[in-house]
Amino acid sequence: MEKPNVPDAIQPPAGEELVLMARATGFQIYVCRPDAEGKLAWTLKAPEAELFDEQGKAIGKHFGGPTWQLNDGSQLTGKMVAKVDAPDGRAIPWLLVAVTSNSGKGALSRVTSIQRVNTVSGLAPESLPPAAECSESNREVEFKSSYSADYYFYARR
């Protein structure tokens, strides 16, 4: 398992080693609701994806929190600490996520950071043709944008 080649902004902290890679396939769920200024906008509600190992076997799921949960009983939640635009500009950003909580005894129990890279699609409706307008007539409407990404999990050495 090799670490991905990524911009410095989303490198894991020094002293962390790669312990797991999972491929996610699913949706980024957006909802039309008022933003911080009270203007209606498509806002990310949650991801909803299955996680697969390098052989294509289902190993867990990724959902709101953001949370990653493996079939071995381990789970973690994190928060984004850095992001860079996807290289092709037509997919959700690449991220560095810091783990805020871990539970269970499996593979995720000692993970401290995660990278989301190699993203495909997943953008909010306004960036997709034909643009789905976020307006009063579809307030609180959900839009599922299909995506895939690779998640790299790191733990302290």
C-alpha positions in Angstrom: 0.0 0.0 0.0 1.5 3.3 -1.1 0.8 6.8 0.1 -0.8 8.9 -2.6 1.0 11.8 -4.2 -0.8 14.8 -2.9 -0.2 18.6 -2.4 1.5 19.6 0.8 -1.7 21.2 2.2 -3.3 17.8 2.7 -0.2 15.7 3.8 -0.8 13.8 7.0 1.0 15.0 10.1 4.6 13.9 10.5 5.0 10.7 12.5 1.9 9.1 11.0 2.0 6.0 8.8 -0.5 4.6 6.3 -2.6 1.8 7.8 -5.6 1.4 5.5 -6.9 2.4 2.1 -10.6 2.2 1.1 -12.4 3.1 -2.1 -15.8 4.8 -1.5 -18.7 4.6 -4.0 -21.9 6.4 -3.2 -23.4 9.8 -2.9 -22.8 13.3 -1.6 -26.2 14.5 -0.4 -27.0 18.2 -0.8 -30.0 20.0 0.5 -31.4 23.4 -0.6 -31.5 25.6 2.5 -30.5 29.1 3.7 -26.7 29.6 4.0 -24.9 31.7 6.7 -26.2 34.9 5.0 -29.8 33.5 4.8 -29.5 33.0 1.0 -30.8 29.8 -0.4 -27.9 27.5 -1.5 -27.1 23.8 -2.0 -25.4 22.7 1.2 -23.7 19.4 1.9 -25.9 17.4 4.2 -23.9 14.1 4.4 -22.1 11.5 2.4 -23.6 8.1 1.9 -21.2 5.6 0.6 -20.0 2.0 0.8 -16.3 1.4 1.5 -14.3 -1.3 -0.4 -10.9 -2.7 0.1 -8.3 -2.9 -2.7 -9.7 -6.3 -3.8 -13.2 -4.8 -4.2 -14.7 -6.4 -1.1 -17.2 -4.4 0.9 -15.6 -3.5 4.2 -17.8 -0.7 5.7 -19.6 2.5 5.1 -19.2 6.3 5.2 -22.0 8.6 6.3 -22.9 11.8 8.1 -20.6 13.0 10.9 -18.5 12.6 8.8 -18.2 9.0 10.0 -16.4 5.9 8.7 -17.5 2.6 10.0 -15.9 -0.8 9.2 -17.5 -4.2 9.4 -14.9 -5.1 12.0 -16.8 -2.9 14.5 -14.4 0.0 14.5 -15.7 3.5 13.7 -14.4 7.1 13.7 -15.6 10.6 13.2 -13.5 13.5 11.9 -13.5 17.1 10.8 -11.9 18.6 7.7 -8.7 20.5 8.4 -7.5 21.2 4.9 -8.7 21.0 1.3 -7.5 21.4 -2.2 -9.4 21.5 -5.5 -9.6 18.2 -7.4 -7.0 18.4 -10.1 -9.5 18.2 -12.9 -11.8 20.8 -11.3 -14.9 18.6 -12.0 -15.1 16.7 -8.7 -15.4 17.4 -5.0 -12.2 18.6 -3.3 -9.4 16.5 -1.9 -9.3 16.7 1.9 -7.3 16.1 5.0 -9.5 15.1 7.9 -8.5 15.0 11.6 -10.1 12.3 13.6 -12.1 13.6 16.5 -13.3 10.3 18.0 -12.7 6.6 17.6 -14.7 3.6 18.9 -14.4 -0.2 18.6 -11.4 -2.4 18.5 -10.8 -2.9 14.7 -8.7 -1.2 12.0 -10.0 2.3 12.7 -9.4 2.3 16.4 -6.0 4.0 16.2 -6.5 6.1 13.1 -5.7 9.8 13.6 -6.1 11.3 10.1 -7.6 10.6 6.8 -7.1 11.8 3.2 -9.8 11.9 0.6 -8.2 11.8 -2.9 -8.8 10.7 -6.4 -12.4 12.0 -6.3 -14.8 11.6 -9.2 -17.9 13.7 -9.4 -19.9 14.5 -6.2 -20.4 18.2 -6.9 -23.4 20.2 -5.7 -26.3 20.6 -8.3 -25.4 24.2 -9.2 -22.2 23.1 -10.7 -23.8 20.3 -12.8 -25.4 20.7 -16.2 -28.3 21.4 -16.4 -28.1 23.3 -13.1 -30.7 22.4 -10.6 -31.7 25.8 -9.1 -31.9 26.1 -5.4 -35.0 28.3 -4.9 -38.0 28.8 -2.6 -39.9 26.1 -4.7 -37.4 23.4 -3.8 -36.3 24.5 -0.3 -35.3 21.5 1.8 -35.2 19.3 -1.3 -32.4 16.8 -1.3 -30.1 16.1 -4.3 -27.9 13.0 -4.4 -24.8 13.5 -6.4 -23.0 10.2 -7.1 -19.2 10.1 -6.4 -16.3 7.9 -5.7 -13.1 8.6 -3.8 -10.1 6.9 -2.2 -9.7 7.3 1.5 -6.3 6.8 3.1 -6.2 6.2 6.8 -3.2 7.1 8.9 -2.2 6.4 12.5 0.7 7.5 14.7 3.8 5.2 14.5 
